[in-house]
Amino acid sequence: MFMEERKAQILEYLRHMSRASVHDLSLQFNVSDSTIRRDLKELEETDNIKRTHGGAILLQPVSFEASIGDRKKDYIKEKQAIAKKASEFINPGDAILLDSGTTTYELVKELKTFSNLSIVTNSIIIMQELADNPGLDVMLLGGNLRRETSALVGPFAEQSLNMIRIDKAFIGTNGIDLYEGIITTPNLTESRIKRMMITNARHTILMSDHSKIGKVNFAKVADLTEIDFCIVDEDVPAHFEEDMNRFNVNVHIVKP
C-alpha cells in the first residue's frame, strides 16, 4: 500500500472511531509503529488530526450542527431501513417517545399503519405528520423552539417530560463514541431533553446511520450502558457490534 493511500485510510479509520492508538493503527495497516507515527505527523501538518500521547484524534468542530432540512437529504435509504426495523419494537397500546431528528422522522411513516398508540414528541415536524391519523394519540411537548432541529426544548418541555412515563423511547444521535461509551449532540439544551427521554422510558432504542459512529459532539446525552437496543445500517465498522456488546447494547444491523 502506498503511503498516501494508507494516510487516507487512517483518516477514514479515525472518522469511524474519532481516535486511535499507534498500536491499533499499526495492527490495522500491518506496518511498524514508527511508520504510523510518521504518517500521523504528516496528517497533523494538514490540520486533519491532532496527535496525542500514544495515538491521535480526529479534529472536528464539536458544536457544528447542520439544519434538519440539510440532514434530511443524507442517507435516506439507510434511515428508512432503520425506521422499518424500529417499527417492529412497537406493540398496539404502547406509549412511545419520538426524539426530534431525521432518522426518527422516517419512523413516522411506519407509525401511520398503527392504531391505538400514544405518541409523545418534541418535534414539530413529527407532530404535523401525525396530526391527521385518528388512531394515534399525539402529545407535543411545550417549550422553546430550536429552529435548527424544529424541536421544542427548555424548562417547559422538561416539566412535561417529568409528568410522564413511557414504554419505549426512540432516540437519534449526532455521535456515538465507542471509546468513551457515550452518545452526544451539539446542543446542551437538546441533550437534556434526550437524556430525560431515556430516563423516563422502560426501554430505549437508539436509531443511527453509520455516519454518526466515531463522532463526538459538544454535549453528552447518555452512556451507552443506558441504551437497550441500537439499530444501524450495514456500513458500520466490522467491530461495531462487538464494541457495543461491551456496553450491553443489543445491536440490530439492517440492509438498505
N, C-alpha and C positions, 0 to 999 in steps of 0.2 A: 504494500500500500504506500502510495506517495505521501510525503509529509503534508501537503496542502489538503489532500483528501482526508487524512487522519485528523487534522485540525478541524475540518468541517464536521467530521463525525463526533469529535469531542464536544463541539458546540451543541450538536443535536442531542448528545447524551445529557449535557447539562440542562438543556431546555426541558427534558423529561424529568430530571432529578433535582434540579436547581443547585446542587452541589455534589462534589465527589472528591475522594481522596486520590492521591497519586497512585497508591497501591491498587485501588479499584480500577483506575484507568489503565494502568499497565497490564492488569489481567484482562481487561476488556479488549484491548487492542494488541495484546501479545508483544509488547515492546518493553524495554527497560524503564526503570523509574527515572533515570537521567534523561531519557528521550521524552518522557511525558513532561518533566519539569521544563525542558527547553520549549516544548510545544505550548505549555501554559504561559511561559514568559512572553512568547511572541503573541499569543492571544490577548494577554493583558495589555500589550502595547497598542492593540487596536480598540481598546476600551470595551471589549465584549465580556470580559470576565475580570474577577479580582482574585488574585492568589491569596490563599490563607495558609496557615501553618499545616503542612501536610496535604494540601489539596487546592481546590478552587471553588468559587461560587459564581453563578451567572449574575451579571449586572442587569437589573431591570427596574423600572420605576414602580415601587410598591403601591403607590397611590393612584396609578393610572387606571381609568375606567372608561371604556368605550360606551357610547349610548346604547340603549336597548334596541333602537332601530338598526344600528350598525351590526350589533351582535346577532340579531335575528337571521342575518344572511349567512352566518358561519355554521358549518357542519349540520346542515338541515337534516340530511338523511340519517346521520348518527343520532341526532336528538329525537327524531321520530321513532327510531327503533328503541331507544332508551325509554321513551314515553310509553310505547306499546307494552314493553315488559313491565314497567311500573304499574300499569293498569291491572296486571294480574295479582297485585298485592291488595287490591281493593275488594271488599265484600259489601253486598247490599246492607244498608243500615249503618255503615261506618260513618264516623265523624273524622274528616281529614283536614289537614292544613296544607295549603299550597303556597310555598315561598314565591316571591316575585323573581322572575328570571326567564330567559328564553327557552331553557330546557323544560322547566315546569310548565311553561306556556303550551308546549306541544302536548302535554298530558291533557289539557283541556279538551282537545278533540276526542280523545278516548273517553272522557267522562260524560260526553253527551249521549253515550249509549246506555248509561246507567240511570236508575231511578232510586229513590229513597236513599239519598246521600246528603249528609250535612257537610258543607264545604266552607272553610274559613280561609281567607286570603288577605294579604295586604297589597295585592296587585290590582290596580285599577283596570288594566287591560284584561286580566283574567276574569274579573267581575263582569265586565262588559260582555265578554264572550259567552258567559254562562247565564246571563240575565233572562234569556228567553226560553230556558229549559225548566218547565214546571215541576219535573220530578226531582229537581235539585234545590235544596235549601241553602242559599248562598249568603254568607255573612262577610261583609267588608269591614276590616278593622279601620278605626278612625286614625287620625294623626296628621303629621306634616308630610307634604308631597315631596319626594325626591324625583325630580324630573328626569335624571339620568336613567333611572330604572322604573319609572312610573309606579313607585312603591310608596306606601304610607308608613311612616316611621315616627319615632319620638314618644313622649310620655303618654299620649292618649292611646296609641297603638299598644304600648307595653301594658297599660292598665287594662285594656280589653283582653289581652292575652292572659293576664293573671286571673281572669274570671272563668277561664275555660280549661278543660282537659280533653285531649284528642286521642283517637285511636292511632292514627298514622300521620306523620309529617313528611312531606316530600320537599326536600331541600336542594337548592342549587348551590354552586360554589364558584369562586374565581380561581381558587388554588388549592391543590392537595399536596402537602409537604410530607413525603414519606420518611424523611429523616427525623423531623420533629414530631411527626404523627399528629398533624393538625390540619384543619381546613381554614381558609382565610378569605377575606373580601376587602376591597379597597376602602370602604367607608365604615367608620366606627359605629355610627348610629344604626346603620343597617345590620351590622354584625350583632348588635344587641337583640334585634328582633329575631334574627335567625337563631340565635342562642336560646331565646325563650321558647321558640317553636320546638326546638329539640328537647328542652327540659320538660315541656308540658305535654309531650306525646309519649304514648306507650312504646311506639316503635318509630324509628327514624330511617327513611330511605334516602340516601344521597344519590342524586342524579347528575352525572358529569360526563362530558365527552373527553376524549383523550388529551385535548389541548390544555386542560387545566392541571394535568399531572406534572408535578415538579415546580409549579409556580407558587410564589409566596407573595402575599399582599399585605397591606398595612395593618389590618385589624384581624385578630384571631377570632374565629367563630366558636370552635369547639375542638376537643381532642377527638381523634379518630376512634378512640375506645368508646365514645358516646354514640357512635353510628352503628346501627344494626345491620343494614344492607347497603351495598353500593352497586349501582347499575352503570356500566360503562360500555363503550364500543370496543370493537376488536383491535383497534390500533394502539392499545395501551402497551407499555413496555412488557417484555416477556416475564419479568419478575414481579409485575404489579400485584397479581393475585396472592402470591406468596408473601409479599410485603404487607399487604392488607390483612392477611390472616394473622400476622403477628399482633395486630390490634383487635383481633376477634371480630373483624368485619366480614360478613358473608358477601362475596362478590359474585355478581351476575354479569357475564360478558355477552353482548349482543352483536349480531352482524347486521349492518345496514342493508 
